[in-house]
Amino acid sequence: MDTVNGGISFWYAQDGTPAPREPLPGDTSADVCIVGGGYTGLWTAYYLKKAAPFLDITVLEARFCGYGASGRNGGWLYNGVAGRGHHARRHGHEAAVRLQRAMNGTVDEVIRTAAAEGIDADIHRGGVLEVARTPAQLARLKDFHSVEIAFGETDRVLLGARETAERVRVHGAVASSWTPHGARVHPVKLLKGLAAAVEALGVTVHESTPVTEIRPRHAVTPYGTVRAPYVLRCTEGFTASLRGHRRSWLPMNSSMIATEPLPAEVWEEIGWTGRETLGDMAHAYMYAQRTADDRIALGGRGVPYRYGSRVDADGRTAPATVEELREVLVRFFPRLAGARVDHAWSGVLGVPRDWCATVALDRSTGLGWAGGYVGSGVATANLAARTLRDLIRQDSGQAGPTELTALPWVNHRVRTWEPEPLRWLGVRALYAAYRRADRLEAASHTQSTPRLATLADRVSGRG
Ligand SMILES: Cc1cc2nc3c(=O)[nH]c(=O)nc-3n(C[C@H](O)[C@H](O)[C@H](O)COP(=O)(O)OP(=O)(O)OC[C@H]3O[C@@H](n4cnc5c(N)ncnc54)[C@H](O)[C@@H]3O)c2cc1C
């Protein structure tokens, strides 16, 4: 069988694309209008409607719910949040620790809510295992591990080569860091269950309805305009297509492959009985999960960015990227050299200029937004949604400030990206530098991170 390329994602090939919902029939009004039907938009609708059932909430989705990253991701439900270091520098260490604690709790919250709503999303709470395979990666792993502990993750453990192999036998792994704050999920099962829960609560969801412009109290579409005191932008990697947002969040590509279901004798050799989500410490890092039907779904960067912030063609992936990901798979598990790759796909994440996720509500205009999660949005979108709920309830006089509205990422402002061609040249150079740094580290057995990668971090705003 040939590799299926695109078709949104393997998760949809496995679970089926949903029956379409009706587009917006014409001009209308609502109390809250949410633009974007991914995890951010849907969780926001869910928590708002639960807290205030009287609210009239409309979700407008350009294609179908889960068309974006929420229907394509690696299924790492974990406690990482983009920008914690930045918030620590700006608001103090304690503020960043509060953010981290909220993220740890968010992993529990998603698992608990999925169970309460009867959503079967193949959730397995095996934690997150991040491995080092070169001396430089080992040095970074140790730094990373102690930084995470300093941010309050005292239940994280550092594992040596033997203990790592007892969990997952990754070829050449010299050490790993494991945290319990993570679970494997089937992204689309979670998304579909959430969309159904939202509709059951009485939220109106219109699909095939692209919003062309968001302005105070208006979401404009080709079929009509929704007027609402609150309009929330939850469009992540697609934000650049909205009028006035061309240079807000950069649509960064991430690509994945899924193998055929692997037989029992392969799993005996690899281990991975704890079904941890698995990652590494390379600059152009990989992420993977063992699926419920015993495949490996593995992702990495691929072609990072398309000129002019273009997004994708239903997940179609360059053959060279598919081959690159297959090589990573075989590097990690040489036994899989002959394994079939059943599916390859890609999606876009949203990357702010300072690599910091944000949740915000402008009280003077009623415009809100959340995103810029970079590569860690599966759990973060849930925290952002509960925060948007609290911000709206506070603004409309239904409730006071909460622990969530006081977190340091709330109302964080970020400058825009450079215009083209600088944006394209910059991102290409950044990833070329990361790849070269990975090759240098592998070839030289150096323990220090090459200056090239550190410089790339600094120039890109990531460091
Ligand atoms: C390949 C890949 C792997 C990833 N792996 C992980 C992972 O393992 N763990 C993790 O934590 N994060 C991961 N991420 C990131 C994570 O998936 C996202 O951060 C998260 O899903 C973002 O959710 P969202 O709802 O904000 O955005 P999206 O899911 O992208 O949803 C945005 C929605 O808005 C709609 N939309 C866009 N523009 C408009 C418009 N103008 N009008 C109406 N609707 C519009 C889109 O069609 C889309 O459905 C990954 C991302 C990708 C692409």
The ligand as an ORCA input file, in Angstrom:
! r2SCAN-3c Opt
* xyz 0 1
  C       1.330     18.672     12.917
  C       1.098     19.313     14.254
  C       1.432     18.621     15.418
  C       1.185     19.191     16.670
  N       1.409     18.448     17.790
  C       1.079     18.947     19.000
  C       1.141     18.124     20.152
  O       1.423     16.928     20.061
  N       0.867     18.689     21.362
  C       0.510     19.999     21.473
  O       0.307     20.465     22.609
  N       0.366     20.783     20.383
  C       0.610     20.276     19.153
  N       0.416     21.040     18.043
  C      -0.185     22.374     18.203
  C      -1.690     22.264     18.513
  O      -2.289     21.315     17.683
  C      -2.343     23.614     18.319
  O      -1.662     24.579     19.106
  C      -3.804     23.653     18.722
  O      -4.515     22.615     18.095
  C      -4.386     25.007     18.347
  O      -5.777     24.976     18.461
  P      -6.590     26.219     17.927
  O      -8.026     25.923     18.120
  O      -6.081     27.463     18.558
  O      -6.215     26.328     16.382
  P      -6.651     25.376     15.168
  O      -6.885     24.004     15.586
  O      -5.691     25.618     14.052
  O      -8.072     25.939     14.788
  C      -8.261     27.147     14.118
  C      -9.560     26.983     13.346
  O      -9.948     28.253     12.846
  C     -10.467     28.092     11.558
  N     -10.309     29.372     10.892
  C      -9.149     29.944     10.515
  N      -9.361     31.129      9.937
  C     -10.698     31.321      9.974
  C     -11.548     32.371      9.502
  N     -11.056     33.445      8.908
  N     -12.886     32.233      9.677
  C     -13.406     31.144     10.313
  N     -12.630     30.121     10.750
  C     -11.306     30.219     10.590
  C      -9.617     26.989     10.946
  O     -10.265     26.359      9.847
  C      -9.421     26.070     12.133
  O     -10.398     25.057     12.204
  C       0.646     20.506     16.765
  C       0.328     21.210     15.603
  C       0.540     20.627     14.357
  C       0.172     21.391     13.119
*
